[in-house]
Amino acid sequence: MAKFIKKAITVEAVQLRQDTVVEVINFVNAGRLIDGDPQMSVAVGKLELHIPTPEGVMKADENDWIVKGIRGEFYPVKPDIFSDTYTRAE
């Protein structure tokens, strides 16, 4: 079996937190899910972001990272996977 190394690419990302809500909304151009745009919901101090992806609608929970892919698509990444996969660009 052949082995492969993931190509090094730079992506933009914002962590979904109470203090970054406005930044996340602007980053993903949040709107109504029916328009094909991500939709933010806040329920009693709990943030959720529903993101249309090529694989279907995915839910980002508070503290998940929202990553913009190389084709302009957005997707959520759990904090532990994000820290294992990405490092801050200089």
Backbone as XML, in Angstrom:
<?xml version="1.0"?>
<chain id="A" units="angstrom">
  <residue number="1" name="MET">
    <atom name="N" x="0.847" y="-1.175" z="0.000"/>
    <atom name="CA" x="0.000" y="0.000" z="0.000"/>
    <atom name="C" x="0.890" y="1.236" z="0.000"/>
  </residue>
  <residue number="2" name="ALA">
    <atom name="N" x="0.547" y="2.209" z="-0.815"/>
    <atom name="CA" x="1.297" y="3.463" z="-0.890"/>
    <atom name="C" x="0.976" y="4.352" z="0.302"/>
  </residue>
  <residue number="3" name="LYS">
    <atom name="N" x="1.933" y="5.186" z="0.688"/>
    <atom name="CA" x="1.721" y="6.160" z="1.759"/>
    <atom name="C" x="1.731" y="7.548" z="1.153"/>
  </residue>
  <residue number="4" name="PHE">
    <atom name="N" x="0.963" y="8.447" z="1.774"/>
    <atom name="CA" x="0.840" y="9.811" z="1.268"/>
    <atom name="C" x="1.004" y="10.794" z="2.415"/>
  </residue>
  <residue number="5" name="ILE">
    <atom name="N" x="1.522" y="11.975" z="2.094"/>
    <atom name="CA" x="1.636" y="13.070" z="3.056"/>
    <atom name="C" x="0.657" y="14.151" z="2.634"/>
  </residue>
  <residue number="6" name="LYS">
    <atom name="N" x="-0.112" y="14.646" z="3.580"/>
    <atom name="CA" x="-1.063" y="15.715" z="3.291"/>
    <atom name="C" x="-0.305" y="16.957" z="2.848"/>
  </residue>
  <residue number="7" name="LYS">
    <atom name="N" x="-0.754" y="17.567" z="1.753"/>
    <atom name="CA" x="-0.116" y="18.774" z="1.240"/>
    <atom name="C" x="-0.242" y="19.911" z="2.252"/>
  </residue>
  <residue number="8" name="ALA">
    <atom name="N" x="0.807" y="20.670" z="2.377"/>
    <atom name="CA" x="0.785" y="21.824" z="3.272"/>
    <atom name="C" x="0.047" y="22.969" z="2.592"/>
  </residue>
  <residue number="9" name="ILE">
    <atom name="N" x="-1.072" y="23.356" z="3.151"/>
    <atom name="CA" x="-1.841" y="24.484" z="2.639"/>
    <atom name="C" x="-2.164" y="25.413" z="3.802"/>
  </residue>
  <residue number="10" name="THR">
    <atom name="N" x="-2.378" y="26.658" z="3.500"/>
    <atom name="CA" x="-2.777" y="27.625" z="4.511"/>
    <atom name="C" x="-4.272" y="27.847" z="4.395"/>
  </residue>
  <residue number="11" name="VAL">
    <atom name="N" x="-4.968" y="27.737" z="5.530"/>
    <atom name="CA" x="-6.415" y="27.955" z="5.551"/>
    <atom name="C" x="-6.732" y="29.071" z="6.539"/>
  </residue>
  <residue number="12" name="GLU">
    <atom name="N" x="-7.902" y="29.660" z="6.381"/>
    <atom name="CA" x="-8.406" y="30.637" z="7.346"/>
    <atom name="C" x="-9.344" y="29.898" z="8.288"/>
  </residue>
  <residue number="13" name="ALA">
    <atom name="N" x="-9.335" y="30.292" z="9.567"/>
    <atom name="CA" x="-10.204" y="29.636" z="10.540"/>
    <atom name="C" x="-10.519" y="30.594" z="11.684"/>
  </residue>
  <residue number="14" name="VAL">
    <atom name="N" x="-11.698" y="30.408" z="12.275"/>
    <atom name="CA" x="-12.127" y="31.181" z="13.439"/>
    <atom name="C" x="-12.766" y="30.200" z="14.410"/>
  </residue>
  <residue number="15" name="GLN">
    <atom name="N" x="-12.440" y="30.354" z="15.690"/>
    <atom name="CA" x="-13.045" y="29.480" z="16.691"/>
    <atom name="C" x="-14.391" y="30.047" z="17.107"/>
  </residue>
  <residue number="16" name="LEU">
    <atom name="N" x="-15.414" y="29.186" z="17.170"/>
    <atom name="CA" x="-16.767" y="29.591" z="17.543"/>
    <atom name="C" x="-16.845" y="29.721" z="19.059"/>
  </residue>
  <residue number="17" name="ARG">
    <atom name="N" x="-16.856" y="30.972" z="19.532"/>
    <atom name="CA" x="-16.952" y="31.267" z="20.962"/>
    <atom name="C" x="-17.887" y="32.453" z="21.146"/>
  </residue>
  <residue number="18" name="GLN">
    <atom name="N" x="-18.311" y="32.666" z="22.383"/>
    <atom name="CA" x="-19.194" y="33.791" z="22.696"/>
    <atom name="C" x="-18.574" y="35.115" z="22.253"/>
  </residue>
  <residue number="19" name="ASP">
    <atom name="N" x="-17.261" y="35.265" z="22.419"/>
    <atom name="CA" x="-16.610" y="36.536" z="22.096"/>
    <atom name="C" x="-16.223" y="36.669" z="20.625"/>
  </residue>
  <residue number="20" name="THR">
    <atom name="N" x="-16.488" y="35.640" z="19.801"/>
    <atom name="CA" x="-16.150" y="35.716" z="18.379"/>
    <atom name="C" x="-17.377" y="35.580" z="17.482"/>
  </residue>
  <residue number="21" name="VAL">
    <atom name="N" x="-18.562" y="35.691" z="18.050"/>
    <atom name="CA" x="-19.797" y="35.485" z="17.282"/>
    <atom name="C" x="-19.858" y="36.398" z="16.059"/>
  </residue>
  <residue number="22" name="VAL">
    <atom name="N" x="-19.609" y="37.684" z="16.236"/>
    <atom name="CA" x="-19.685" y="38.628" z="15.117"/>
    <atom name="C" x="-18.629" y="38.280" z="14.069"/>
  </residue>
  <residue number="23" name="GLU">
    <atom name="N" x="-17.428" y="37.939" z="14.512"/>
    <atom name="CA" x="-16.364" y="37.566" z="13.577"/>
    <atom name="C" x="-16.754" y="36.310" z="12.781"/>
  </residue>
  <residue number="24" name="VAL">
    <atom name="N" x="-17.341" y="35.319" z="13.450"/>
    <atom name="CA" x="-17.776" y="34.096" z="12.766"/>
    <atom name="C" x="-18.870" y="34.397" z="11.758"/>
  </residue>
  <residue number="25" name="ILE">
    <atom name="N" x="-19.849" y="35.197" z="12.161"/>
    <atom name="CA" x="-20.953" y="35.550" z="11.260"/>
    <atom name="C" x="-20.415" y="36.224" z="10.000"/>
  </residue>
  <residue number="26" name="ASN">
    <atom name="N" x="-19.488" y="37.163" z="10.170"/>
    <atom name="CA" x="-18.895" y="37.840" z="9.012"/>
    <atom name="C" x="-18.035" y="36.888" z="8.179"/>
  </residue>
  <residue number="27" name="PHE">
    <atom name="N" x="-17.307" y="36.002" z="8.836"/>
    <atom name="CA" x="-16.411" y="35.068" z="8.160"/>
    <atom name="C" x="-17.178" y="34.118" z="7.239"/>
  </residue>
  <residue number="28" name="VAL">
    <atom name="N" x="-18.274" y="33.565" z="7.744"/>
    <atom name="CA" x="-19.023" y="32.566" z="6.963"/>
    <atom name="C" x="-20.192" y="33.161" z="6.198"/>
  </residue>
  <residue number="29" name="ASN">
    <atom name="N" x="-20.410" y="34.484" z="6.346"/>
    <atom name="CA" x="-21.553" y="35.131" z="5.711"/>
    <atom name="C" x="-22.857" y="34.450" z="6.133"/>
  </residue>
  <residue number="30" name="ALA">
    <atom name="N" x="-23.031" y="34.319" z="7.440"/>
    <atom name="CA" x="-24.190" y="33.611" z="7.980"/>
    <atom name="C" x="-25.486" y="34.248" z="7.517"/>
  </residue>
  <residue number="31" name="GLY">
    <atom name="N" x="-26.422" y="33.428" z="7.232"/>
    <atom name="CA" x="-27.743" y="33.871" z="6.796"/>
    <atom name="C" x="-28.751" y="32.777" z="7.106"/>
  </residue>
  <residue number="32" name="ARG">
    <atom name="N" x="-29.667" y="32.586" z="6.215"/>
    <atom name="CA" x="-30.654" y="31.530" z="6.400"/>
    <atom name="C" x="-30.158" y="30.270" z="5.702"/>
  </residue>
  <residue number="33" name="LEU">
    <atom name="N" x="-30.287" y="29.149" z="6.389"/>
    <atom name="CA" x="-29.824" y="27.885" z="5.841"/>
    <atom name="C" x="-30.502" y="27.562" z="4.518"/>
  </residue>
  <residue number="34" name="ILE">
    <atom name="N" x="-31.760" y="27.999" z="4.372"/>
    <atom name="CA" x="-32.485" y="27.701" z="3.136"/>
    <atom name="C" x="-31.883" y="28.428" z="1.938"/>
  </residue>
  <residue number="35" name="ASP">
    <atom name="N" x="-31.105" y="29.472" z="2.190"/>
    <atom name="CA" x="-30.425" y="30.187" z="1.106"/>
    <atom name="C" x="-29.074" y="29.565" z="0.778"/>
  </residue>
  <residue number="36" name="GLY">
    <atom name="N" x="-28.729" y="28.486" z="1.475"/>
    <atom name="CA" x="-27.442" y="27.842" z="1.257"/>
    <atom name="C" x="-26.312" y="28.454" z="2.048"/>
  </residue>
  <residue number="37" name="ASP">
    <atom name="N" x="-26.625" y="29.384" z="2.945"/>
    <atom name="CA" x="-25.616" y="30.008" z="3.789"/>
    <atom name="C" x="-25.655" y="29.389" z="5.186"/>
  </residue>
  <residue number="38" name="PRO">
    <atom name="N" x="-24.515" y="29.377" z="5.887"/>
    <atom name="CA" x="-24.519" y="28.888" z="7.267"/>
    <atom name="C" x="-25.506" y="29.681" z="8.123"/>
  </residue>
  <residue number="39" name="GLN">
    <atom name="N" x="-26.056" y="29.025" z="9.132"/>
    <atom name="CA" x="-27.033" y="29.657" z="10.005"/>
    <atom name="C" x="-26.592" y="29.518" z="11.456"/>
  </residue>
  <residue number="40" name="MET">
    <atom name="N" x="-26.529" y="30.645" z="12.156"/>
    <atom name="CA" x="-26.133" y="30.679" z="13.560"/>
    <atom name="C" x="-27.365" y="30.556" z="14.439"/>
  </residue>
  <residue number="41" name="SER">
    <atom name="N" x="-27.235" y="29.807" z="15.538"/>
    <atom name="CA" x="-28.303" y="29.784" z="16.531"/>
    <atom name="C" x="-27.669" y="29.879" z="17.913"/>
  </residue>
  <residue number="42" name="VAL">
    <atom name="N" x="-28.345" y="30.610" z="18.792"/>
    <atom name="CA" x="-27.889" y="30.779" z="20.161"/>
    <atom name="C" x="-29.039" y="30.369" z="21.057"/>
  </residue>
  <residue number="43" name="ALA">
    <atom name="N" x="-28.802" y="29.379" z="21.915"/>
    <atom name="CA" x="-29.844" y="28.910" z="22.816"/>
    <atom name="C" x="-29.283" y="28.859" z="24.232"/>
  </residue>
  <residue number="44" name="VAL">
    <atom name="N" x="-29.787" y="29.734" z="25.073"/>
    <atom name="CA" x="-29.397" y="29.790" z="26.483"/>
    <atom name="C" x="-27.892" y="29.614" z="26.671"/>
  </residue>
  <residue number="45" name="GLY">
    <atom name="N" x="-27.144" y="30.509" z="26.081"/>
    <atom name="CA" x="-25.700" y="30.506" z="26.244"/>
    <atom name="C" x="-24.969" y="29.441" z="25.456"/>
  </residue>
  <residue number="46" name="LYS">
    <atom name="N" x="-25.652" y="28.703" z="24.598"/>
    <atom name="CA" x="-25.006" y="27.665" z="23.791"/>
    <atom name="C" x="-25.044" y="28.078" z="22.325"/>
  </residue>
  <residue number="47" name="LEU">
    <atom name="N" x="-23.882" y="28.157" z="21.716"/>
    <atom name="CA" x="-23.792" y="28.535" z="20.312"/>
    <atom name="C" x="-23.790" y="27.295" z="19.427"/>
  </residue>
  <residue number="48" name="GLU">
    <atom name="N" x="-24.453" y="27.398" z="18.299"/>
    <atom name="CA" x="-24.400" y="26.368" z="17.265"/>
    <atom name="C" x="-24.371" y="27.064" z="15.920"/>
  </residue>
  <residue number="49" name="LEU">
    <atom name="N" x="-23.669" y="26.464" z="14.987"/>
    <atom name="CA" x="-23.635" y="26.979" z="13.632"/>
    <atom name="C" x="-23.891" y="25.799" z="12.707"/>
  </residue>
  <residue number="50" name="HIS">
    <atom name="N" x="-24.914" y="25.919" z="11.883"/>
    <atom name="CA" x="-25.252" y="24.871" z="10.917"/>
    <atom name="C" x="-24.674" y="25.295" z="9.577"/>
  </residue>
  <residue number="51" name="ILE">
    <atom name="N" x="-23.791" y="24.452" z="9.032"/>
    <atom name="CA" x="-23.018" y="24.810" z="7.851"/>
    <atom name="C" x="-23.310" y="23.848" z="6.705"/>
  </residue>
  <residue number="52" name="PRO">
    <atom name="N" x="-23.814" y="24.372" z="5.576"/>
    <atom name="CA" x="-23.952" y="23.511" z="4.402"/>
    <atom name="C" x="-22.556" y="23.158" z="3.867"/>
  </residue>
  <residue number="53" name="THR">
    <atom name="N" x="-22.277" y="21.881" z="3.689"/>
    <atom name="CA" x="-21.002" y="21.417" z="3.161"/>
    <atom name="C" x="-21.284" y="20.485" z="1.984"/>
  </residue>
  <residue number="54" name="PRO">
    <atom name="N" x="-20.274" y="20.150" z="1.221"/>
    <atom name="CA" x="-20.504" y="19.184" z="0.133"/>
    <atom name="C" x="-21.025" y="17.834" z="0.645"/>
  </residue>
  <residue number="55" name="GLU">
    <atom name="N" x="-20.772" y="17.523" z="1.922"/>
    <atom name="CA" x="-21.230" y="16.259" z="2.511"/>
    <atom name="C" x="-22.596" y="16.380" z="3.179"/>
  </residue>
  <residue number="56" name="GLY">
    <atom name="N" x="-23.196" y="17.562" z="3.143"/>
    <atom name="CA" x="-24.475" y="17.802" z="3.815"/>
    <atom name="C" x="-24.306" y="18.853" z="4.896"/>
  </residue>
  <residue number="57" name="VAL">
    <atom name="N" x="-25.382" y="19.156" z="5.613"/>
    <atom name="CA" x="-25.334" y="20.175" z="6.662"/>
    <atom name="C" x="-24.630" y="19.600" z="7.885"/>
  </residue>
  <residue number="58" name="MET">
    <atom name="N" x="-23.613" y="20.317" z="8.361"/>
    <atom name="CA" x="-22.871" y="19.902" z="9.550"/>
    <atom name="C" x="-23.086" y="20.938" z="10.642"/>
  </residue>
  <residue number="59" name="LYS">
    <atom name="N" x="-23.094" y="20.473" z="11.895"/>
    <atom name="CA" x="-23.303" y="21.359" z="13.036"/>
    <atom name="C" x="-21.977" y="21.612" z="13.736"/>
  </residue>
  <residue number="60" name="ALA">
    <atom name="N" x="-21.676" y="22.891" z="13.935"/>
    <atom name="CA" x="-20.505" y="23.287" z="14.717"/>
    <atom name="C" x="-20.999" y="23.685" z="16.098"/>
  </residue>
  <residue number="61" name="ASP">
    <atom name="N" x="-20.374" y="23.143" z="17.126"/>
    <atom name="CA" x="-20.695" y="23.499" z="18.501"/>
    <atom name="C" x="-19.736" y="24.569" z="18.991"/>
  </residue>
  <residue number="62" name="GLU">
    <atom name="N" x="-20.085" y="25.167" z="20.113"/>
    <atom name="CA" x="-19.215" y="26.173" z="20.700"/>
    <atom name="C" x="-17.823" y="25.583" z="20.913"/>
  </residue>
  <residue number="63" name="ASN">
    <atom name="N" x="-16.807" y="26.351" z="20.617"/>
    <atom name="CA" x="-15.379" y="26.023" z="20.698"/>
    <atom name="C" x="-14.851" y="25.226" z="19.503"/>
  </residue>
  <residue number="64" name="ASP">
    <atom name="N" x="-15.721" y="24.773" z="18.598"/>
    <atom name="CA" x="-15.246" y="24.178" z="17.358"/>
    <atom name="C" x="-14.616" y="25.271" z="16.506"/>
  </residue>
  <residue number="65" name="TRP">
    <atom name="N" x="-13.711" y="24.878" z="15.639"/>
    <atom name="CA" x="-13.110" y="25.799" z="14.685"/>
    <atom name="C" x="-13.887" y="25.740" z="13.391"/>
  </residue>
  <residue number="66" name="ILE">
    <atom name="N" x="-14.118" y="26.890" z="12.772"/>
    <atom name="CA" x="-14.759" y="26.968" z="11.461"/>
    <atom name="C" x="-13.630" y="27.237" z="10.464"/>
  </residue>
  <residue number="67" name="VAL">
    <atom name="N" x="-13.425" y="26.286" z="9.559"/>
    <atom name="CA" x="-12.316" y="26.359" z="8.617"/>
    <atom name="C" x="-12.862" y="26.621" z="7.217"/>
  </residue>
  <residue number="68" name="LYS">
    <atom name="N" x="-12.191" y="27.528" z="6.521"/>
    <atom name="CA" x="-12.527" y="27.789" z="5.121"/>
    <atom name="C" x="-11.583" y="26.958" z="4.268"/>
  </residue>
  <residue number="69" name="GLY">
    <atom name="N" x="-12.136" y="26.046" z="3.492"/>
    <atom name="CA" x="-11.335" y="25.144" z="2.679"/>
    <atom name="C" x="-10.757" y="25.814" z="1.445"/>
  </residue>
  <residue number="70" name="ILE">
    <atom name="N" x="-9.971" y="25.057" z="0.703"/>
    <atom name="CA" x="-9.270" y="25.611" z="-0.454"/>
    <atom name="C" x="-10.204" y="25.951" z="-1.609"/>
  </residue>
  <residue number="71" name="ARG">
    <atom name="N" x="-11.425" y="25.461" z="-1.577"/>
    <atom name="CA" x="-12.408" y="25.789" z="-2.618"/>
    <atom name="C" x="-13.466" y="26.781" z="-2.118"/>
  </residue>
  <residue number="72" name="GLY">
    <atom name="N" x="-13.195" y="27.397" z="-0.950"/>
    <atom name="CA" x="-14.113" y="28.387" z="-0.405"/>
    <atom name="C" x="-15.223" y="27.797" z="0.436"/>
  </residue>
  <residue number="73" name="GLU">
    <atom name="N" x="-15.220" y="26.485" z="0.624"/>
    <atom name="CA" x="-16.249" y="25.839" z="1.442"/>
    <atom name="C" x="-15.883" y="25.968" z="2.925"/>
  </residue>
  <residue number="74" name="PHE">
    <atom name="N" x="-16.872" y="25.911" z="3.783"/>
    <atom name="CA" x="-16.658" y="25.981" z="5.226"/>
    <atom name="C" x="-16.996" y="24.642" z="5.845"/>
  </residue>
  <residue number="75" name="TYR">
    <atom name="N" x="-16.292" y="24.311" z="6.912"/>
    <atom name="CA" x="-16.617" y="23.095" z="7.644"/>
    <atom name="C" x="-16.116" y="23.220" z="9.080"/>
  </residue>
  <residue number="76" name="PRO">
    <atom name="N" x="-16.786" y="22.538" z="10.023"/>
    <atom name="CA" x="-16.374" y="22.597" z="11.424"/>
    <atom name="C" x="-15.302" y="21.550" z="11.721"/>
  </residue>
  <residue number="77" name="VAL">
    <atom name="N" x="-14.413" y="21.904" z="12.645"/>
    <atom name="CA" x="-13.371" y="20.982" z="13.095"/>
    <atom name="C" x="-13.337" y="21.049" z="14.622"/>
  </residue>
  <residue number="78" name="LYS">
    <atom name="N" x="-13.403" y="19.882" z="15.280"/>
    <atom name="CA" x="-13.332" y="19.828" z="16.745"/>
    <atom name="C" x="-11.979" y="20.357" z="17.215"/>
  </residue>
  <residue number="79" name="PRO">
    <atom name="N" x="-11.944" y="21.010" z="18.389"/>
    <atom name="CA" x="-10.710" y="21.641" z="18.866"/>
    <atom name="C" x="-9.503" y="20.703" z="18.941"/>
  </residue>
  <residue number="80" name="ASP">
    <atom name="N" x="-9.689" y="19.470" z="19.395"/>
    <atom name="CA" x="-8.547" y="18.566" z="19.521"/>
    <atom name="C" x="-7.999" y="18.163" z="18.149"/>
  </residue>
  <residue number="81" name="ILE">
    <atom name="N" x="-8.870" y="17.947" z="17.191"/>
    <atom name="CA" x="-8.430" y="17.613" z="15.837"/>
    <atom name="C" x="-7.754" y="18.823" z="15.190"/>
  </residue>
  <residue number="82" name="PHE">
    <atom name="N" x="-8.315" y="20.007" z="15.444"/>
    <atom name="CA" x="-7.716" y="21.235" z="14.891"/>
    <atom name="C" x="-6.286" y="21.405" z="15.404"/>
  </residue>
  <residue number="83" name="SER">
    <atom name="N" x="-6.092" y="21.236" z="16.711"/>
    <atom name="CA" x="-4.743" y="21.439" z="17.280"/>
    <atom name="C" x="-3.774" y="20.355" z="16.806"/>
  </residue>
  <residue number="84" name="ASP">
    <atom name="N" x="-4.267" y="19.157" z="16.514"/>
    <atom name="CA" x="-3.412" y="18.085" z="15.998"/>
    <atom name="C" x="-3.061" y="18.285" z="14.521"/>
  </residue>
  <residue number="85" name="THR">
    <atom name="N" x="-3.900" y="19.009" z="13.796"/>
    <atom name="CA" x="-3.766" y="19.129" z="12.337"/>
    <atom name="C" x="-3.144" y="20.437" z="11.889"/>
  </residue>
  <residue number="86" name="TYR">
    <atom name="N" x="-3.449" y="21.526" z="12.595"/>
    <atom name="CA" x="-3.042" y="22.854" z="12.138"/>
    <atom name="C" x="-2.081" y="23.512" z="13.123"/>
  </residue>
  <residue number="87" name="THR">
    <atom name="N" x="-1.237" y="24.376" z="12.577"/>
    <atom name="CA" x="-0.372" y="25.225" z="13.380"/>
    <atom name="C" x="-0.500" y="26.641" z="12.828"/>
  </residue>
  <residue number="88" name="ARG">
    <atom name="N" x="-0.326" y="27.640" z="13.683"/>
    <atom name="CA" x="-0.498" y="29.029" z="13.248"/>
    <atom name="C" x="0.540" y="29.411" z="12.201"/>
  </residue>
  <residue number="89" name="ALA">
    <atom name="N" x="0.073" y="30.038" z="11.111"/>
    <atom name="CA" x="0.969" y="30.513" z="10.043"/>
    <atom name="C" x="1.631" y="31.801" z="10.486"/>
  </residue>
  <residue number="90" name="GLU">
    <atom name="N" x="2.801" y="32.018" z="9.999"/>
    <atom name="CA" x="3.542" y="33.252" z="10.323"/>
    <atom name="C" x="3.212" y="34.327" z="9.330"/>
  </residue>
</chain>
